[in-house]
Amino acid sequence: MRGIILNKKINKFSMLVLLVLMVVVNGCAHHVNYNPNYISSELSHISETIDGKALIYTEIKQDEKVYSQVPSSFTGSATTLYVKIGEILKNISVEVFSKKFKEGAYHSNNLENTEDYSIIIRPEIFYFDYRYNQLKNLGFAITPETKISLFVFLYDKQKKLISQKRYESDYLSSGTYLISFSPWERINQSIHQTIYKMLNEISFDVESSLLKLGHN
């Protein structure tokens, strides 16, 4: 009898949690922006390993483009997220490569006066998706997840294309939450951390390309 009562309490609690999650996540539109605090801890662990300095080149239209999407999950399907992922990508690129290059990294929306740079890095968002995953938690919690694909073009200081490659992430999360009253910011955090992890991987290809050019 005691076990039945306990199970009823657990079921009621589970239903309450599920109801709160659905109310918080569903409905409305939310805007998220670049937040350096989401990657500050990760950036502190990067070491300067590449000689020279890098130019991060992006187009203004990519920086200003607003991605307005609903999640690919049923949970939160009535919610639209507005995010300038290109702007987030630009800022994190500068942060990461400023740490990797011994003389730092700088951003520009044009390719003028590139002679002083060891390499030009042009990252571009190709694909973006996000979801509030409840299935892996049996419906009792949410795991905000993000999937991103990037094209990265590398140019030498004479603006000659030396490499182009597509990079894809798996669905990555910033953690699982029983109840979050701003789940869209959890997605934003996941966006930041996914981009950081991808750029960290890309930095090895950048270093390899510079070795081939004889710059390191």
N, C-alpha and C positions, 0 to 999 in steps of 0.2 A: 504493500500500500504506500509506504514511504517513497519507494522507488518510482511509483506512478506519479505521485505528487511532484517529485523532483523533476521528472521528465516533462511534466506539464509546465513547470516554471521555466525550464530550459527552452521549451518550445515557444512559450510566450515571449521570453527574452529575445530569442532568435527572430521572431516575427517583428518585435519592436525595433531591433537593430536594422532588419531589412527595410522596414517602413521608413525609418529615419534616413537610411542611405538613399532610398528612392526619392524622398522629398528633397534632400539636399542636392543630389546630383541632377535630377531631372528638372527641366524648365529653365527659362532665361538664357541670356547670352552673356558671355564672359570674355573680357579682354585681358591678355597677359603680355608682359614685356620682359626685356632683358633684366636679369637680377644677378649681379656678380656674386652675391652671397651663396648662390646655389652651387658654385664651383670653387669657392675660395679655398676650401680644404684640399681639394685635388691639386690645384695650381701650386700650392706650397710644397708639393713633393716633386715638382719638375726640376731637372738639372740642366744647366747650360752645356750643351754637347756639340753645337754646330757653330763653326766660325762664320763671321760676317753678319749681315743683317738681311731680313726678308721684307718684301713688299707684299702686303695682302691686298689684292685687287678685286673689287666687286663693282657691279653695275648699280647705279642708283635705283633703277626699277626693281632690282632684286631686293635691295635694302628696304624699300618702301612697300613692297608687295605684302598685302595682308591675306593670310590664309584663313578663310572662314569655313570651318568644317564641323560636322557632327561626328561623334565617335563611331567606330565600327562595331561597338558593342551595343546590346539592347539597353543595358544600364546607361543612363545619360543620353539616350537617343533623342530626347527632346531639347537637348542643350547644344548651342553653337559656341565654338571656341574661336575667338579672333586673336591671331598671333602673327607678329612679324618675325617669322623664323629666319628669314634672310638677315635681318638686323641682329638677331641673337647669334647666328652663325658668324657674322662679321666680327662682332665683339669678342666672342670666344676664340676665334682664330687669332686675333691680335694678342689676346691674353696668353694663349698657349705658345705661340711662336715667339713672343717677346721673352718668354722664359727659356725656350729652347735655343734661340740664337744668342750668341755672346754679345752682339751689338744691337739686339732687340729686333722688333718687327713693327712696321708702320702700315697704315691703311691709306688707300687712295682709290678714287673713282675714275682715275684716268691713268694712262701709261706713259706719262711724260717724265723725263729725267729719271730713268731707271738704271743708269750706268753704275751708281754706287751700291746697288743691291746685289747680293749673291744669287738670289733667285726670286722669281715672282710667283706667288701662289694665288690661284683663283678658285675658291670653293663655291659651289652652287647647289642649292637644294633641288633634288630631282623628284623626290617622293616623300610624303609625310602622312602618317596615320597615327591615331591614338585610340585607346579604349580603356574603359573602366572594367577590369576583369574581376567578375564575382565568381565565375565558375570554378576557378582553382581554389577558392576559399569556401566552397559549398554554400555560397550566398550570404555568409555571415560577415564578410569584410570585402574591401575593395583594394585591388592592386592596380593603380594607374600605370599604364604602359604606353610606350612610344616606339614607333618604328620609323626610321629615317634612311633615305638614300641620298648620297652626295655624288656629284661629279667634281673631280679636282683636276685642274689643269696647271701644269708647271711650265714656266717660261724662263729662259736665261735672261741676262741683263740686256741682250740685244732684242728681246721680245720674241725670240724664236721658241715655238712650242717644242718642249722636250719630252713631255709625258702627259697622258690623260688617262684617268682611271675612274671607274665607278665603285663606290664603297657602299655597302648595305649593312645596317644593324639588324639584330633580332629585335623582338619586342622586349624592351628594357624598362625596368621600373625603378623608382626611388624609394620603394618600400610598400608595405601593406598596412592598411589603416582600417580599424574597426569602425570608427566614425570620424569623418573629416568635414568640417563646415565650409571648406574651400577646396574641394577636390580638383578644381581646375588649376589651382596653384601647384598641386601635386603633379599634375600633368606637365605644367611649366617646368617644374624642377626636373622631371624626367627628360624633358626636351634638352635642357641644359646639360645634364649629365650624359645623355646619349651622344650629343654633339661633341662634348669633351672627350669621351672615350674614343670616338671615331677619329678626331683630330690627333689624338695621342698616337693612334696607330698610323695615321697618315704621316706623322713626323718622321717615322723610320724610312718611309719611301722618299721623303724629301731629302733626308740625309744621304740615302743611297744614290739619288740622282745627282746630288752635289759631288759625291765621290767620283762618279763617272765623268763629271765635267772637270774634275781635277781641282775643285775649290776647297777641298778639305784634306 
